[in-house]
Amino acid sequence: MKRKLGTARLPITSGKFLNAFPDLEHEFGENTEFDIDFEILHPRVKFSPQDGSNIRFSFDVEYGLKELGSMNYIIYDRVHFKTLFNMEIS
């Protein structure tokens, strides 16, 4: 990232979240910078015991948004992703 953008810091302002959270711009202003915490938890791969062809993959994503330098989260949530697919080795 440093080579491509010239910096390792990517400023994230409330204007970037305008579609998802329109109230952020009204409450904090357009140029307020935020920190994003992003963590992938509990990745799991499970092979179906019946025939072995079905594979289940799931993981949780926790994310939080807070003002730059603040310890208090404005938004904090956990999302669970799950997929099921067939795989055949021949």
C-alpha positions as a LaTeX table, in Angstrom:
\begin{tabular}{lrrr}
\hline
Residue & $x$ (\AA) & $y$ (\AA) & $z$ (\AA) \\
\hline
Met1 & 0.00 & 0.00 & 0.00 \\
Lys2 & 2.86 & 2.34 & 0.82 \\
Arg3 & 4.40 & 1.82 & $-2.62$ \\
Lys4 & 1.09 & 2.40 & $-4.47$ \\
Leu5 & $-0.35$ & 5.31 & $-2.47$ \\
Gly6 & 2.79 & 6.84 & $-0.94$ \\
Thr7 & 1.47 & 6.28 & 2.57 \\
Ala8 & 0.39 & 3.43 & 4.80 \\
Arg9 & $-2.45$ & 5.56 & 6.16 \\
Leu10 & $-5.74$ & 5.70 & 4.32 \\
Pro11 & $-7.95$ & 8.51 & 5.69 \\
Ile12 & $-11.53$ & 7.41 & 6.20 \\
Thr13 & $-14.02$ & 10.23 & 6.56 \\
Ser14 & $-17.76$ & 10.32 & 7.19 \\
Gly15 & $-18.32$ & 11.24 & 3.53 \\
Lys16 & $-17.28$ & 7.69 & 2.54 \\
Phe17 & $-20.15$ & 6.26 & 4.63 \\
Leu18 & $-22.80$ & 8.63 & 3.30 \\
Asn19 & $-24.89$ & 5.92 & 1.60 \\
Ala20 & $-24.74$ & 3.41 & 4.45 \\
Phe21 & $-24.96$ & 5.81 & 7.42 \\
Pro22 & $-26.24$ & 9.24 & 6.28 \\
Asp23 & $-26.52$ & 10.54 & 9.86 \\
Leu24 & $-22.74$ & 10.37 & 10.37 \\
Glu25 & $-22.12$ & 13.36 & 8.13 \\
His26 & $-24.79$ & 15.43 & 9.87 \\
Glu27 & $-23.49$ & 14.57 & 13.33 \\
Phe28 & $-19.71$ & 14.69 & 12.77 \\
Gly29 & $-19.22$ & 16.76 & 9.60 \\
Glu30 & $-17.94$ & 15.60 & 6.22 \\
Asn31 & $-14.19$ & 15.70 & 6.97 \\
Thr32 & $-14.09$ & 13.98 & 10.38 \\
Glu33 & $-11.68$ & 11.03 & 10.26 \\
Phe34 & $-12.56$ & 7.62 & 11.68 \\
Asp35 & $-10.77$ & 4.44 & 12.72 \\
Ile36 & $-12.16$ & 1.11 & 11.51 \\
Asp37 & $-11.57$ & $-2.09$ & 13.45 \\
Phe38 & $-12.12$ & $-5.20$ & 11.36 \\
Glu39 & $-11.63$ & $-8.78$ & 12.54 \\
Ile40 & $-12.46$ & $-12.18$ & 11.05 \\
Leu41 & $-13.39$ & $-14.73$ & 13.70 \\
His42 & $-14.21$ & $-18.43$ & 13.86 \\
Pro43 & $-13.41$ & $-19.58$ & 10.31 \\
Arg44 & $-14.77$ & $-23.09$ & 9.88 \\
Val45 & $-14.68$ & $-25.63$ & 7.07 \\
Lys46 & $-16.91$ & $-28.67$ & 7.50 \\
Phe47 & $-17.15$ & $-31.63$ & 5.16 \\
Ser48 & $-20.56$ & $-33.25$ & 5.12 \\
Pro49 & $-20.44$ & $-36.68$ & 6.75 \\
Gln50 & $-23.13$ & $-38.17$ & 4.48 \\
Asp51 & $-21.33$ & $-38.31$ & 1.14 \\
Gly52 & $-18.34$ & $-35.96$ & 1.36 \\
Ser53 & $-19.41$ & $-33.79$ & $-1.58$ \\
Asn54 & $-20.94$ & $-30.89$ & 0.36 \\
Ile55 & $-18.57$ & $-28.42$ & 1.98 \\
Arg56 & $-19.71$ & $-25.77$ & 4.43 \\
Phe57 & $-17.59$ & $-22.69$ & 5.02 \\
Ser58 & $-18.47$ & $-20.03$ & 7.57 \\
Phe59 & $-16.88$ & $-17.16$ & 9.47 \\
Asp60 & $-17.85$ & $-14.13$ & 11.53 \\
Val61 & $-16.77$ & $-10.55$ & 10.87 \\
Glu62 & $-16.70$ & $-8.03$ & 13.69 \\
Tyr63 & $-16.36$ & $-4.42$ & 12.68 \\
Gly64 & $-16.37$ & $-1.16$ & 14.55 \\
Leu65 & $-16.22$ & 2.50 & 13.61 \\
Lys66 & $-14.96$ & 5.19 & 15.97 \\
Glu67 & $-13.67$ & 8.73 & 15.76 \\
Leu68 & $-9.92$ & 9.01 & 15.21 \\
Gly69 & $-8.23$ & 8.89 & 18.62 \\
Ser70 & $-11.43$ & 8.00 & 20.50 \\
Met71 & $-12.04$ & 4.84 & 22.50 \\
Asn72 & $-15.85$ & 4.87 & 22.01 \\
Tyr73 & $-17.44$ & 3.04 & 19.10 \\
Ile74 & $-20.09$ & 4.80 & 17.04 \\
Ile75 & $-20.98$ & 1.59 & 15.18 \\
Tyr76 & $-20.09$ & $-1.93$ & 16.29 \\
Asp77 & $-21.58$ & $-5.10$ & 14.85 \\
Arg78 & $-20.93$ & $-8.76$ & 14.02 \\
Val79 & $-21.95$ & $-10.38$ & 10.72 \\
His80 & $-22.04$ & $-14.14$ & 10.12 \\
Phe81 & $-21.21$ & $-15.42$ & 6.62 \\
Lys82 & $-22.03$ & $-18.98$ & 5.57 \\
Thr83 & $-21.76$ & $-20.76$ & 2.24 \\
Leu84 & $-22.36$ & $-24.30$ & 1.04 \\
Phe85 & $-20.91$ & $-25.74$ & $-2.13$ \\
Asn86 & $-20.19$ & $-29.07$ & $-3.83$ \\
Met87 & $-16.72$ & $-30.17$ & $-4.78$ \\
Glu88 & $-15.82$ & $-33.27$ & $-6.73$ \\
Ile89 & $-12.35$ & $-34.70$ & $-7.23$ \\
Ser90 & $-12.11$ & $-37.01$ & $-10.21$ \\
\hline
\end{tabular}
